[in-house]
Amino acid sequence: MLNEDKTQKIHREHEEGIEFAERMLAMIGANDAEAESAFMQIKAYCDLELEQHLQHEEMTLFAPLFRNYKAHQELARQLLQEHGRMRSFARLFDANTPVEEVNEFLELLKAHSITEEEQLLPAISELFSEEEMKAIGDFTPLAKQ
């Protein structure tokens, strides 16, 4: 299997995350009914999708970078810090979360996904061994805590 095929799920999730963030930002800015719907969709995204995606990257992308590819550790460190910020938002998010914080989360989600697409995944395709690439394709997330 080609390296790109093994990262296909992550690519798709990034594309969906970017589209989701853009759609939610537009809805929040539209009217109260749209904003309320956006808040419910963001809550569902945080509860159902975000953690599994973050685990996938941390265990199969970041861990090998920290172990074996020192030149790319700073990028992995930056992205890992962003994962922490997104997790913090997801844990605290509710209907009373200020719109500014929601917008900040959505902008971070979008920028983070773009960075991973433009910098992280191309590096991984070049650097990772067949075994490391196989781990990406074979990943199963831990149960939600």
C-alpha positions in Angstrom: 0.0 0.0 0.0 1.3 3.4 -0.9 2.2 5.8 1.9 -0.5 8.2 0.9 -3.1 5.4 1.2 -2.1 4.8 4.8 -2.7 8.5 5.7 -5.9 8.7 3.7 -8.1 8.7 6.8 -6.1 11.5 8.4 -6.2 13.5 5.2 -10.0 13.1 5.0 -10.5 14.1 8.6 -8.4 17.2 8.0 -10.4 18.2 5.0 -13.6 17.6 6.9 -12.3 19.6 9.9 -11.4 22.6 7.8 -14.8 22.5 6.1 -16.5 22.0 9.5 -14.7 25.0 11.0 -15.5 27.3 8.1 -19.2 26.2 8.1 -19.5 26.7 11.9 -17.8 30.1 11.8 -20.4 31.2 9.1 -23.3 29.8 11.1 -22.2 31.5 14.4 -22.0 34.8 12.5 -25.4 34.4 10.8 -28.2 34.6 13.4 -29.2 33.2 16.8 -30.9 30.1 15.5 -27.9 29.3 13.3 -25.5 30.0 16.2 -27.5 27.6 18.4 -27.4 24.9 15.8 -23.6 25.5 15.4 -23.0 25.1 19.1 -24.9 21.8 19.1 -22.8 20.6 16.1 -19.5 21.7 17.7 -20.5 19.9 21.0 -21.2 16.7 19.0 -17.9 17.1 17.1 -15.9 17.5 20.3 -17.7 14.5 21.9 -17.6 12.1 19.0 -14.7 12.9 16.6 -12.0 15.1 18.0 -10.4 12.8 20.6 -10.1 9.8 18.3 -8.4 12.0 15.7 -6.0 13.5 18.2 -5.1 10.0 19.6 -4.5 8.7 16.0 -2.0 11.5 15.3 -0.3 11.4 18.7 0.3 7.7 18.8 1.1 7.1 15.1 2.6 10.4 13.9 4.0 12.4 16.9 5.4 9.5 18.9 7.7 8.2 16.1 8.8 11.8 15.3 9.9 12.3 18.9 11.6 8.9 19.0 13.3 8.9 15.6 13.3 12.2 13.8 14.8 15.0 15.8 14.7 17.5 13.0 10.9 17.4 13.1 10.4 17.4 16.9 9.7 21.2 17.1 6.8 20.9 14.6 5.5 17.8 16.6 5.8 19.8 19.9 3.9 22.7 18.4 1.1 20.5 17.1 0.9 18.6 20.4 0.5 21.8 22.3 -2.4 22.7 19.9 -3.9 19.3 20.6 -3.8 20.2 24.3 -5.6 23.5 23.6 -8.3 21.8 21.6 -8.8 19.1 24.3 -9.1 21.8 27.0 -11.8 23.6 24.9 -13.7 20.4 24.3 -13.7 19.5 28.0 -15.1 22.9 29.0 -17.3 23.7 26.0 -21.0 24.2 26.8 -23.9 26.5 25.7 -22.4 29.3 27.9 -19.0 29.3 26.2 -18.4 32.8 24.9 -18.6 33.2 21.1 -15.0 34.5 21.1 -13.7 31.3 22.6 -15.7 29.2 20.1 -14.4 31.2 17.2 -10.8 30.9 18.6 -11.3 27.1 18.8 -12.6 26.9 15.2 -9.8 29.1 13.9 -7.3 26.9 15.7 -8.9 23.7 14.3 -8.7 25.1 10.8 -5.1 26.4 11.0 -3.9 23.2 12.8 -5.4 21.0 10.1 -3.8 23.1 7.4 -0.4 22.9 9.1 -0.6 19.2 9.4 -1.6 18.9 5.7 1.1 21.2 4.4 4.0 20.3 6.8 3.5 17.2 8.9 2.0 14.7 6.4 4.5 15.4 3.6 7.4 15.0 6.0 5.9 11.7 7.3 5.5 10.4 3.8 9.2 11.0 3.2 10.6 9.9 6.5 8.6 7.0 8.0 9.5 3.4 7.6 7.0 0.9 6.2 6.4 -0.3 9.8 5.6 3.2 11.0 3.3 3.8 8.0 1.5 0.5 8.7 0.9 1.6 12.3 -0.9 4.7 10.9 -3.2 2.6 8.7 -3.8 0.0 11.5 -4.6 2.4 14.3 -7.6 1.8 16.6 -8.3 4.6 19.2 -8.5 4.0 22.9 -11.9 4.1 24.5 -13.1 7.6 25.4 -12.2 8.5 29.0 
